[in-house]
Every structure is written in C-alpha cells, then in structure tokens.
Amino acid sequence: MQIKETIEGDVVVLALKGNLMGEPETTEFREKIKSLVRDGFLKIVLDVAKIKWINSSGLGALIAALATVNGSGGDMRIANVTDKINSLFMITQLIKVFKSFDTIERTVASFLVDPISGKPVED
C-alpha cells in the first residue's frame, strides 16, 4: 500500500492506494497515524478512492486510527468512499462510526463547520 501525504491548512490528507489487508500495510498505516498525532496534526482525512479492498485487519486498523486521533482530541474523516467500501461499512455498521464525504474538498471543509449547528467554526 502507498500513502501520499498532503497538508491543507491544519488538515492532513492521506491518499491511500492499494489494499489494506494485514501486514505490513496495517502496521505502516497505524504508524503513520501515530506519527501525525505526535506531530500535533489532529485533523486527518483519509482518501480511500484508490483502495482496492479492505479486510477485517484493515477495518481494525481504521478503527484503531480513529481511536488514536479521537483520543488525542482530534478527528479523522474519510473521503471518496467507493461503492465496495461503502457496502462493507454498511454491513459492519461502521457507516455509523466514520464520517465520510464524497470529495476531499468537502471532507476538508467539514472540519470548518460545527457538526451540530452546521455553522462555521470560529478559530
């Protein structure tokens, strides 16, 4: 699996490419998330448009990453969920756990809007 990192303001976008199906991919992914959190990046977007498949180990890695980011006071959101991944999220009920959006732009912008009131967040 390949991970490409870009930074948009205080939001880190990780474009994932390949499969998230166990070792060494899941370890590499978890370490990347931990590194970002250690460096103070607490708004993370995962672009999963080029993920071919995720198995239970990959889902576990996504959940662990979300727990790591949330545990540090941040949030992780998912962009470009494919039909295949969306159906997997629906079957596993993870659709209720992960905040997902159609595009990277909408996902990044979602960090600038209060999820409850829908109003822009003042820094």
TIMI-2910 file (N, C-alpha, C, CB; in pm, 1 decimal, decimal comma, always signed):
<rs>
+----------+----------+----------+----------+----------+----------+----------+----------+----------+----------+----------+----------+------+
!      n_x !      n_y !      n_z !     ca_x !     ca_y !     ca_z !      c_x !      c_y !      c_z !     cb_x !     cb_y !     cb_z ! resn !
+----------+----------+----------+----------+----------+----------+----------+----------+----------+----------+----------+----------+------+
!    +83,9 !   -117,9 !     +0,0 !     +0,0 !     +0,0 !     +0,0 !    +88,3 !   +124,2 !     +0,0 !    -95,4 !     -0,2 !   +121,4 !  Met !
!    +42,4 !   +225,1 !    -70,5 !   +113,3 !   +352,8 !    -74,2 !    +32,3 !   +456,9 !     +0,9 !   +139,1 !   +398,3 !   -220,2 !  Gln !
!   +103,3 !   +546,2 !    +72,3 !    +39,2 !   +654,8 !   +144,9 !   +103,8 !   +785,0 !    +99,5 !    +51,6 !   +635,7 !   +300,2 !  Ile !
!    +21,2 !   +872,7 !    +42,7 !    +69,4 !  +1003,3 !     -1,2 !     +9,3 !  +1109,1 !    +91,1 !    +32,0 !  +1030,9 !   -151,4 !  Lys !
!    +94,8 !  +1191,2 !   +150,0 !    +51,3 !  +1292,3 !   +246,5 !    +54,3 !  +1431,8 !   +185,1 !   +139,5 !  +1288,2 !   +371,7 !  Glu !
!    -54,6 !  +1505,1 !   +203,4 !    -58,1 !  +1647,0 !   +168,5 !   -120,2 !  +1721,6 !   +286,3 !   -139,1 !  +1672,2 !    +35,2 !  Thr !
!    -84,1 !  +1847,7 !   +299,7 !   -135,6 !  +1928,7 !   +409,9 !   -210,7 !  +2047,2 !   +352,9 !    -21,2 !  +1975,9 !   +503,4 !  Ile !
!   -335,1 !  +2065,1 !   +400,6 !   -418,4 !  +2178,2 !   +359,4 !   -456,0 !  +2254,1 !   +485,4 !   -546,7 !  +2131,2 !   +279,9 !  Glu !
!   -381,0 !  +2361,0 !   +514,8 !   -402,0 !  +2434,9 !   +638,7 !   -360,0 !  +2348,5 !   +755,9 !   -549,5 !  +2478,8 !   +653,2 !  Gly !
!   -453,2 !  +2321,7 !   +847,5 !   -422,5 !  +2234,6 !   +961,1 !   -482,2 !  +2095,3 !   +943,7 !   -473,7 !  +2296,8 !  +1090,2 !  Asp !
!   -519,1 !  +2061,9 !   +819,7 !   -576,9 !  +1930,9 !   +789,2 !   -476,8 !  +1850,9 !   +705,5 !   -713,7 !  +1945,7 !   +713,8 !  Val !
!   -450,9 !  +1727,5 !   +749,0 !   -363,9 !  +1638,0 !   +672,7 !   -451,5 !  +1543,4 !   +591,6 !   -267,5 !  +1558,2 !   +766,9 !  Val !
!   -421,1 !  +1533,3 !   +462,5 !   -491,9 !  +1440,6 !   +374,1 !   -396,5 !  +1326,6 !   +340,8 !   -543,0 !  +1512,4 !   +243,3 !  Val !
!   -439,9 !  +1205,0 !   +373,2 !   -362,6 !  +1086,5 !   +338,7 !   -435,0 !  +1012,4 !   +227,2 !   -341,8 !   +994,5 !   +462,8 !  Leu !
!   -372,2 !  +1008,9 !   +109,4 !   -427,6 !   +934,6 !     -3,5 !   -371,6 !   +792,6 !     +3,9 !   -392,7 !  +1003,6 !   -141,7 !  Ala !
!   -460,3 !   +696,0 !    +22,9 !   -420,6 !   +556,1 !    +34,3 !   -441,5 !   +487,0 !    -99,3 !   -500,2 !   +484,6 !   +146,0 !  Leu !
!   -345,7 !   +402,2 !   -137,4 !   -354,9 !   +331,8 !   -265,3 !   -311,8 !   +187,0 !   -245,7 !   -267,6 !   +401,1 !   -374,0 !  Lys !
!   -393,8 !    +93,6 !   -294,0 !   -361,9 !    -48,4 !   -282,5 !   -463,2 !   -119,4 !   -195,8 !   -222,0 !    -67,7 !   -225,8 !  Gly !
!   -415,2 !   -216,6 !   -117,7 !   -501,3 !   -294,7 !    -29,2 !   -466,3 !   -266,4 !   +116,2 !   -488,3 !   -445,4 !    -59,2 !  Asn !
!   -566,4 !   -272,5 !   +201,7 !   -546,3 !   -259,6 !   +345,7 !   -595,0 !   -390,8 !   +404,8 !   -623,1 !   -133,6 !   +407,2 !  Leu !
!   -505,9 !   -491,6 !   +400,2 !   -549,4 !   -628,0 !   +430,5 !   -455,7 !   -702,2 !   +525,4 !   -562,5 !   -705,9 !   +303,1 !  Met !
!   -384,6 !   -635,2 !   +610,5 !   -296,3 !   -706,0 !   +703,1 !   -155,7 !   -651,6 !   +695,8 !   -295,8 !   -855,1 !   +673,6 !  Gly !
!    -62,9 !   -732,2 !   +741,7 !    +76,6 !   -688,9 !   +746,9 !   +137,8 !   -688,7 !   +607,7 !   +157,8 !   -779,3 !   +840,4 !  Glu !
!   +229,2 !   -598,7 !   +577,5 !   +277,9 !   -488,2 !   +660,6 !   +194,3 !   -360,2 !   +646,9 !   +421,5 !   -458,1 !   +625,1 !  Pro !
!    +90,4 !   -365,0 !   +561,7 !    +13,8 !   -243,5 !   +533,0 !    -49,8 !   -182,5 !   +657,5 !    -93,7 !   -273,7 !   +431,5 !  Glu !
!   -112,7 !   -265,2 !   +740,0 !   -183,7 !   -210,1 !   +855,8 !    -87,0 !   -146,8 !   +955,6 !   -265,7 !   -319,7 !   +925,0 !  Thr !
!    +30,0 !   -209,1 !   +973,6 !   +130,1 !   -151,3 !  +1065,1 !   +180,0 !    -18,5 !  +1011,3 !   +248,9 !   -248,3 !  +1085,6 !  Thr !
!   +209,4 !    -13,1 !   +882,6 !   +256,1 !   +110,6 !   +819,8 !   +151,9 !   +221,8 !   +835,9 !   +286,7 !    +86,9 !   +670,0 !  Glu !
!    +26,7 !   +188,0 !   +815,1 !    -81,7 !   +284,9 !   +827,5 !    -95,9 !   +334,5 !   +971,1 !   -213,2 !   +223,4 !   +780,2 !  Phe !
!    -98,7 !   +242,3 !  +1067,2 !   -112,2 !   +281,7 !  +1208,5 !     +4,6 !   +369,3 !  +1252,7 !   -121,1 !   +157,0 !  +1298,6 !  Arg !
!   +125,4 !   +335,1 !  +1208,6 !   +244,2 !   +414,8 !  +1245,1 !   +236,7 !   +554,9 !  +1185,3 !   +373,3 !   +344,5 !  +1197,6 !  Glu !
!   +184,5 !   +566,0 !  +1064,8 !   +168,7 !   +696,8 !  +1000,7 !    +73,4 !   +783,7 !  +1082,2 !   +116,8 !   +681,2 !   +855,6 !  Lys !
!    -38,7 !   +725,5 !  +1125,3 !   -135,9 !   +799,7 !  +1205,6 !    -73,4 !   +843,1 !  +1337,9 !   -261,8 !   +714,0 !  +1231,3 !  Ile !
!     -5,2 !   +752,2 !  +1405,5 !    +58,9 !   +785,2 !  +1533,5 !   +161,3 !   +896,4 !  +1516,2 !   +126,3 !   +660,9 !  +1593,7 !  Lys !
!   +237,1 !   +892,9 !  +1408,6 !   +337,2 !   +995,1 !  +1380,2 !   +272,1 !  +1132,2 !  +1360,9 !   +418,1 !   +957,1 !  +1255,8 !  Ser !
!   +161,0 !  +1135,4 !  +1286,6 !    +90,5 !  +1262,3 !  +1264,7 !    +39,1 !  +1319,0 !  +1396,8 !    -26,7 !  +1242,9 !  +1166,2 !  Leu !
!    -19,4 !  +1234,0 !  +1479,7 !    -71,9 !  +1278,6 !  +1608,9 !    +41,4 !  +1330,1 !  +1697,5 !   -147,2 !  +1163,8 !  +1679,5 !  Val !
!   +153,7 !  +1257,1 !  +1699,8 !   +270,3 !  +1302,6 !  +1777,3 !   +317,4 !  +1440,3 !  +1732,0 !   +385,3 !  +1201,8 !  +1764,6 !  Arg !
!   +305,2 !  +1466,8 !  +1601,9 !   +348,8 !  +1594,8 !  +1546,0 !   +242,7 !  +1704,1 !  +1559,1 !   +385,6 !  +1577,3 !  +1400,2 !  Asp !
!   +130,5 !  +1671,4 !  +1623,4 !    +27,4 !  +1771,0 !  +1650,6 !    -79,8 !  +1786,0 !  +1544,3 !    +90,8 !  +1900,3 !  +1670,3 !  Gly !
!    -81,9 !  +1696,8 !  +1445,3 !   -186,0 !  +1702,1 !  +1342,6 !   -305,8 !  +1621,7 !  +1391,9 !   -133,8 !  +1647,0 !  +1205,1 !  Phe !
!   -416,5 !  +1690,5 !  +1419,7 !   -532,6 !  +1626,0 !  +1478,9 !   -655,4 !  +1629,2 !  +1389,2 !   -564,9 !  +1690,7 !  +1609,2 !  Leu !
!   -640,6 !  +1680,0 !  +1268,5 !   -748,7 !  +1676,7 !  +1169,3 !   -695,8 !  +1598,5 !  +1050,2 !   -795,9 !  +1822,7 !  +1127,0 !  Lys !
!   -747,9 !  +1477,0 !  +1033,7 !   -694,7 !  +1387,4 !   +931,9 !   -807,1 !  +1340,7 !   +839,5 !   -624,3 !  +1266,3 !   +997,3 !  Ile !
!   -779,6 !  +1347,4 !   +709,9 !   -870,7 !  +1299,1 !   +606,7 !   -803,8 !  +1180,5 !   +538,3 !   -906,6 !  +1412,3 !   +503,3 !  Val !
!   -877,8 !  +1071,2 !   +527,7 !   -830,2 !   +955,2 !   +452,6 !   -901,4 !   +953,0 !   +318,3 !   -854,5 !   +822,1 !   +531,2 !  Leu !
!   -823,1 !   +961,4 !   +210,7 !   -878,2 !   +949,6 !    +76,0 !   -865,4 !   +802,3 !    +36,4 !   -803,6 !  +1045,3 !    -27,2 !  Asp !
!   -979,4 !   +733,5 !    +29,7 !   -977,3 !   +589,2 !     +2,6 !  -1020,4 !   +555,0 !   -140,6 !  -1067,9 !   +517,2 !   +101,3 !  Val !
!  -1018,8 !   +653,7 !   -228,9 !  -1062,5 !   +631,7 !   -367,1 !   -983,9 !   +521,2 !   -436,4 !  -1049,7 !   +759,9 !   -446,5 !  Ala !
!   -856,5 !   +504,9 !   -401,6 !   -772,4 !   +406,6 !   -470,6 !   -742,6 !   +283,8 !   -385,4 !   -642,5 !   +471,0 !   -512,7 !  Lys !
!   -821,9 !   +264,1 !   -280,9 !   -810,7 !   +139,9 !   -203,6 !   -889,8 !    +33,8 !   -278,7 !   -863,7 !   +157,4 !    -54,9 !  Ile !
!   -822,3 !    -75,3 !   -312,2 !   -889,6 !   -182,2 !   -386,2 !   -975,9 !   -266,5 !   -295,1 !   -788,0 !   -270,3 !   -456,8 !  Lys !
!   -923,2 !   -300,4 !   -176,3 !  -1000,5 !   -383,7 !    -85,5 !   -950,4 !   -367,6 !    +56,8 !   -994,0 !   -530,3 !   -128,0 !  Trp !
!  -1043,9 !   -385,6 !   +150,2 !  -1013,7 !   -382,0 !   +292,4 !  -1071,9 !   -508,7 !   +353,3 !  -1071,3 !   -252,5 !   +361,3 !  Ile !
!   -992,5 !   -579,0 !   +434,7 !  -1046,1 !   -695,1 !   +505,9 !  -1062,4 !   -658,7 !   +653,8 !   -952,5 !   -820,1 !   +488,8 !  Asn !
!  -1086,9 !   -757,6 !   +738,3 !  -1110,5 !   -730,4 !   +880,3 !   -989,3 !   -667,2 !   +946,8 !  -1147,7 !   -858,6 !   +952,8 !  Ser !
!   -868,7 !   -705,0 !   +906,9 !   -748,3 !   -642,1 !   +962,8 !   -741,4 !   -495,1 !   +924,1 !   -621,5 !   -715,4 !   +914,9 !  Ser !
!   -777,8 !   -465,6 !   +801,3 !   -779,9 !   -327,2 !   +754,8 !   -884,9 !   -245,1 !   +827,1 !   -804,8 !   -322,4 !   +605,6 !  Gly !
!  -1003,5 !   -303,2 !   +847,2 !  -1107,7 !   -233,6 !   +923,0 !  -1061,6 !   -207,2 !  +1065,5 !  -1238,0 !   -315,2 !   +923,8 !  Leu !
!   -993,5 !   -305,1 !  +1124,2 !   -939,0 !   -287,4 !  +1258,5 !   -837,9 !   -174,3 !  +1263,5 !   -874,7 !   -416,1 !  +1306,5 !  Gly !
!   -756,2 !   -163,5 !  +1159,5 !   -657,8 !    -55,6 !  +1153,0 !   -726,2 !    +80,9 !  +1141,7 !   -563,0 !    -77,2 !  +1034,0 !  Ala !
!   -834,8 !    +88,1 !  +1064,0 !   -909,7 !   +213,4 !  +1052,4 !   -971,3 !   +252,8 !  +1186,6 !  -1019,5 !   +200,5 !   +945,4 !  Leu !
!  -1028,3 !   +155,2 !  +1257,1 !  -1088,9 !   +181,8 !  +1387,4 !   -982,0 !   +224,6 !  +1487,9 !  -1164,1 !    +57,0 !  +1438,8 !  Ile !
!   -867,5 !   +155,7 !  +1487,4 !   -757,5 !   +191,9 !  +1577,5 !   -706,9 !   +332,9 !  +1547,7 !   -642,2 !    +90,6 !  +1565,0 !  Ala !
!   -698,8 !   +367,6 !  +1419,1 !   -653,5 !   +502,0 !  +1381,0 !   -751,6 !   +607,2 !  +1431,1 !   -637,5 !   +512,8 !  +1227,6 !  Ala !
!   -880,4 !   +581,2 !  +1414,0 !   -982,2 !   +674,0 !  +1462,1 !   -971,8 !   +690,5 !  +1613,6 !  -1123,0 !   +625,1 !  +1422,8 !  Leu !
!   -953,2 !   +580,3 !  +1685,0 !   -939,9 !   +585,7 !  +1831,3 !   -816,4 !   +664,9 !  +1872,6 !   -933,0 !   +443,9 !  +1889,8 !  Ala !
!   -706,1 !   +647,4 !  +1801,0 !   -583,1 !   +721,2 !  +1830,8 !   -604,3 !   +871,3 !  +1813,1 !   -468,0 !   +672,8 !  +1740,5 !  Thr !
!   -663,9 !   +908,8 !  +1701,5 !   -685,8 !  +1051,2 !  +1672,5 !   -787,6 !  +1110,3 !  +1769,9 !   -734,0 !  +1070,5 !  +1526,4 !  Val !
!   -899,2 !  +1042,1 !  +1789,7 !  -1002,1 !  +1092,1 !  +1882,1 !   -949,7 !  +1099,8 !  +2025,0 !  -1126,3 !  +1002,4 !  +1877,1 !  Asn !
!   -868,6 !  +1003,7 !  +2064,5 !   -811,7 !  +1001,1 !  +2198,8 !   -718,1 !  +1117,1 !  +2226,2 !   -738,7 !   +872,7 !  +2220,4 !  Gly !
!   -670,2 !  +1179,1 !  +2120,1 !   -582,1 !  +1295,1 !  +2133,0 !   -657,0 !  +1425,9 !  +2112,2 !   -467,6 !  +1285,3 !  +2033,9 !  Ser !
!   -789,5 !  +1416,8 !  +2102,7 !   -870,6 !  +1537,2 !  +2086,1 !   -893,0 !  +1578,8 !  +1942,3 !   -807,9 !  +1648,9 !  +2158,4 !  Gly !
!   -858,6 !  +1491,6 !  +1848,1 !   -875,7 !  +1524,6 !  +1707,2 !   -989,0 !  +1446,6 !  +1644,7 !   -748,2 !  +1498,6 !  +1631,4 !  Gly !
!   -989,6 !  +1445,7 !  +1510,9 !  -1091,5 !  +1371,5 !  +1438,1 !  -1034,2 !  +1324,3 !  +1305,1 !  -1217,9 !  +1458,3 !  +1415,7 !  Asp !
!  -1083,7 !  +1211,9 !  +1259,8 !  -1043,7 !  +1155,0 !  +1132,0 !  -1169,9 !  +1132,7 !  +1050,0 !   -963,2 !  +1021,6 !  +1150,8 !  Met !
!  -1164,8 !  +1173,0 !   +924,5 !  -1280,1 !  +1159,7 !   +834,8 !  -1235,3 !  +1092,7 !   +705,5 !  -1344,8 !  +1298,7 !   +805,1 !  Arg !
!  -1330,7 !  +1039,6 !   +632,5 !  -1298,1 !   +961,4 !   +513,6 !  -1360,1 !  +1025,1 !   +389,5 !  -1346,8 !   +816,0 !   +529,3 !  Ile !
!  -1279,4 !  +1034,3 !   +283,8 !  -1322,9 !  +1093,5 !   +156,8 !  -1321,4 !   +987,7 !    +46,8 !  -1232,1 !  +1213,4 !   +117,7 !  Ala !
!  -1407,4 !  +1008,7 !    -52,2 !  -1409,2 !   +926,6 !   -174,0 !  -1432,5 !   +778,7 !   -145,9 !  -1279,3 !   +943,2 !   -248,9 !  Asn !
!  -1531,2 !   +749,1 !    -62,0 !  -1563,6 !   +610,1 !    -30,8 !  -1624,6 !   +545,6 !   -155,1 !  -1661,3 !   +600,5 !    +91,4 !  Val !
!  -1564,0 !   +437,2 !   -199,4 !  -1614,6 !   +365,8 !   -316,6 !  -1737,9 !   +284,5 !   -277,7 !  -1505,1 !   +273,5 !   -376,9 !  Thr !
!  -1812,0 !   +238,9 !   -376,7 !  -1931,1 !   +156,7 !   -350,6 !  -1893,6 !    +30,3 !   -272,8 !  -2001,0 !   +118,6 !   -483,4 !  Asp !
!  -1780,9 !    -29,1 !   -309,4 !  -1736,8 !   -152,5 !   -244,3 !  -1708,6 !   -128,0 !    -95,0 !  -1610,3 !   -208,0 !   -314,6 !  Lys !
!  -1636,0 !    -21,9 !    -65,3 !  -1603,4 !     +9,3 !    +74,0 !  -1728,6 !    +55,4 !   +148,3 !  -1493,3 !   +117,7 !    +81,5 !  Ile !
!  -1813,6 !   +131,5 !    +81,9 !  -1937,4 !   +176,5 !   +145,2 !  -2025,0 !    +57,6 !   +185,2 !  -2014,8 !   +269,6 !    +50,7 !  Asn !
!  -2034,7 !    -42,3 !    +98,1 !  -2116,5 !   -159,0 !   +132,9 !  -2054,7 !   -234,8 !   +249,5 !  -2132,5 !   -252,5 !    +11,4 !  Ser !
!  -1923,0 !   -241,0 !   +255,4 !  -1855,2 !   -304,0 !   +368,4 !  -1883,1 !   -227,2 !   +497,6 !  -1703,5 !   -311,9 !   +342,6 !  Leu !
!  -1878,7 !    -93,3 !   +489,8 !  -1911,4 !    -10,9 !   +606,8 !  -2056,2 !    -31,6 !   +649,4 !  -1886,2 !   +137,6 !   +576,7 !  Phe !
!  -2146,2 !    -47,6 !   +553,3 !  -2287,0 !    -67,9 !   +587,0 !  -2308,8 !   -203,9 !   +654,0 !  -2374,1 !    -56,6 !   +461,0 !  Met !
!  -2248,2 !   -307,4 !   +599,6 !  -2263,9 !   -442,2 !   +654,7 !  -2210,6 !   -448,2 !   +797,6 !  -2191,3 !   -545,6 !   +566,3 !  Ile !
!  -2098,3 !   -382,3 !   +822,3 !  -2033,8 !   -386,4 !   +954,2 !  -2085,1 !   -277,1 !  +1048,2 !  -1883,3 !   -373,0 !   +938,5 !  Thr !
!  -2177,7 !   -194,6 !   +999,6 !  -2233,0 !    -81,7 !  +1075,6 !  -2129,8 !    +27,7 !  +1104,9 !  -2291,1 !   -131,8 !  +1206,0 !  Gln !
!  -2013,8 !    +21,7 !  +1038,9 !  -1912,4 !   +125,5 !  +1057,3 !  -1953,1 !   +255,7 !   +989,7 !  -1777,9 !    +78,4 !  +1002,8 !  Leu !
!  -2057,9 !   +250,4 !   +910,0 !  -2112,2 !   +371,7 !   +848,0 !  -2156,3 !   +469,6 !   +956,8 !  -2231,6 !   +337,2 !   +753,8 !  Ile !
!  -2189,7 !   +416,0 !  +1075,7 !  -2230,3 !   +499,4 !  +1188,6 !  -2110,8 !   +553,0 !  +1266,3 !  -2320,4 !   +420,9 !  +1281,5 !  Lys !
!  -1993,6 !   +495,0 !  +1243,9 !  -1873,0 !   +530,9 !  +1318,4 !  -1789,1 !   +634,4 !  +1243,5 !  -1789,2 !   +406,3 !  +1346,1 !  Val !
!  -1773,5 !   +613,1 !  +1113,6 !  -1688,4 !   +701,1 !  +1033,6 !  -1769,3 !   +811,5 !   +967,2 !  -1613,8 !   +620,8 !   +927,8 !  Phe !
!  -1716,8 !   +932,5 !   +971,5 !  -1776,0 !  +1043,9 !   +898,3 !  -1715,6 !  +1039,9 !   +759,4 !  -1750,4 !  +1183,1 !   +969,8 !  Lys !
!  -1800,6 !  +1022,7 !   +658,3 !  -1747,9 !  +1014,4 !   +522,8 !  -1816,7 !  +1114,9 !   +431,9 !  -1764,4 !   +873,2 !   +467,4 !  Ser !
!  -1741,4 !  +1157,8 !   +330,6 !  -1786,0 !  +1260,7 !   +237,4 !  -1748,2 !  +1219,4 !    +95,8 !  -1724,4 !  +1398,7 !   +272,9 !  Phe !
!  -1816,2 !  +1281,4 !     -1,8 !  -1796,7 !  +1243,9 !   -141,9 !  -1662,6 !  +1287,0 !   -200,1 !  -1906,0 !  +1302,2 !   -224,1 !  Asp !
!  -1610,0 !  +1400,0 !   -154,4 !  -1486,4 !  +1452,4 !   -212,2 !  -1389,1 !  +1494,9 !   -101,8 !  -1516,9 !  +1571,5 !   -305,6 !  Thr !
!  -1264,1 !  +1508,3 !   -139,6 !  -1163,0 !  +1558,6 !    -45,5 !  -1197,9 !  +1700,7 !     -3,7 !  -1021,2 !  +1554,0 !   -108,7 !  Ile !
!  -1240,2 !  +1781,2 !    -99,6 !  -1271,7 !  +1921,2 !    -69,6 !  -1382,3 !  +1932,1 !    +35,6 !  -1313,7 !  +1994,9 !   -197,6 !  Glu !
!  -1487,4 !  +1853,2 !    +20,1 !  -1597,7 !  +1855,6 !   +118,2 !  -1551,6 !  +1803,4 !   +254,0 !  -1717,0 !  +1771,6 !    +67,6 !  Arg !
!  -1465,5 !  +1704,2 !   +251,2 !  -1417,1 !  +1647,2 !   +377,0 !  -1332,1 !  +1748,6 !   +451,7 !  -1336,5 !  +1518,7 !   +351,2 !  Thr !
!  -1240,6 !  +1814,1 !   +380,7 !  -1157,1 !  +1917,2 !   +443,7 !  -1245,7 !  +2029,9 !   +494,9 !  -1051,2 !  +1972,2 !   +343,7 !  Val !
!  -1341,2 !  +2072,7 !   +414,3 !  -1431,5 !  +2181,7 !   +454,2 !  -1515,3 !  +2143,7 !   +575,4 !  -1523,1 !  +2219,8 !   +338,2 !  Ala !
!  -1544,2 !  +2014,8 !   +593,3 !  -1626,5 !  +1972,2 !   +707,3 !  -1560,0 !  +2002,3 !   +840,3 !  -1656,1 !  +1823,8 !   +698,0 !  Ser !
!  -1428,6 !  +2013,8 !   +840,6 !  -1357,7 !  +2049,7 !   +963,2 !  -1381,1 !  +2195,3 !  +1000,5 !  -1208,5 !  +2023,5 !   +947,6 !  Phe !
!  -1429,0 !  +2274,7 !   +905,8 !  -1450,7 !  +2417,0 !   +929,4 !  -1594,5 !  +2447,8 !   +968,4 !  -1413,3 !  +2496,0 !   +806,4 !  Leu !
!  -1678,2 !  +2342,0 !   +979,4 !  -1819,5 !  +2358,8 !  +1011,4 !  -1851,2 !  +2278,7 !  +1136,7 !  -1909,9 !  +2314,4 !   +892,7 !  Val !
!  -1922,0 !  +2339,5 !  +1231,2 !  -1965,0 !  +2268,7 !  +1351,2 !  -2066,4 !  +2161,7 !  +1310,9 !  -2026,0 !  +2367,3 !  +1456,2 !  Asp !
!  -2040,1 !  +2033,1 !  +1345,5 !  -2128,7 !  +1926,1 !  +1302,1 !  -2268,0 !  +1930,7 !  +1362,7 !  -2067,0 !  +1796,4 !  +1334,0 !  Pro !
!  -2284,1 !  +1999,0 !  +1474,8 !  -2415,1 !  +2005,9 !  +1539,5 !  -2497,3 !  +2123,1 !  +1486,2 !  -2398,7 !  +2018,1 !  +1691,1 !  Ile !
!  -2436,7 !  +2241,2 !  +1486,7 !  -2512,5 !  +2359,8 !  +1443,7 !  -2508,4 !  +2379,5 !  +1292,4 !  -2458,0 !  +2484,4 !  +1512,7 !  Ser !
!  -2404,1 !  +2322,4 !  +1227,5 !  -2388,7 !  +2343,1 !  +1084,5 !  -2330,8 !  +2478,5 !  +1050,2 !  -2519,9 !  +2326,9 !  +1016,8 !  Gly !
!  -2291,0 !  +2552,9 !  +1154,3 !  -2235,8 !  +2686,8 !  +1133,1 !  -2084,2 !  +2681,3 !  +1127,8 !  -2281,6 !  +2782,8 !  +1244,1 !  Lys !
!  -2023,5 !  +2777,9 !  +1060,7 !  -1876,2 !  +2780,3 !  +1054,9 !  -1816,1 !  +2790,2 !  +1194,5 !  -1827,3 !  +2898,2 !   +968,5 !  Pro !
!  -1703,7 !  +2721,5 !  +1209,9 !  -1631,0 !  +2723,1 !  +1336,6 !  -1540,8 !  +2845,2 !  +1338,9 !  -1548,5 !  +2592,5 !  +1356,4 !  Val !
!  -1545,3 !  +2917,8 !  +1447,8 !  -1457,8 !  +3034,7 !  +1464,3 !  -1329,1 !  +2989,9 !  +1531,2 !  -1527,5 !  +3147,0 !  +1548,0 !  Glu !
!  -1215,0 !  +3023,1 !  +1473,9 !  -1086,3 !  +2988,3 !  +1535,4 !  -1047,5 !  +3088,0 !  +1641,2 !   -977,0 !  +2980,1 !  +1430,6 !  Asp !
+----------+----------+----------+----------+----------+----------+----------+----------+----------+----------+----------+----------+------+
</rs>
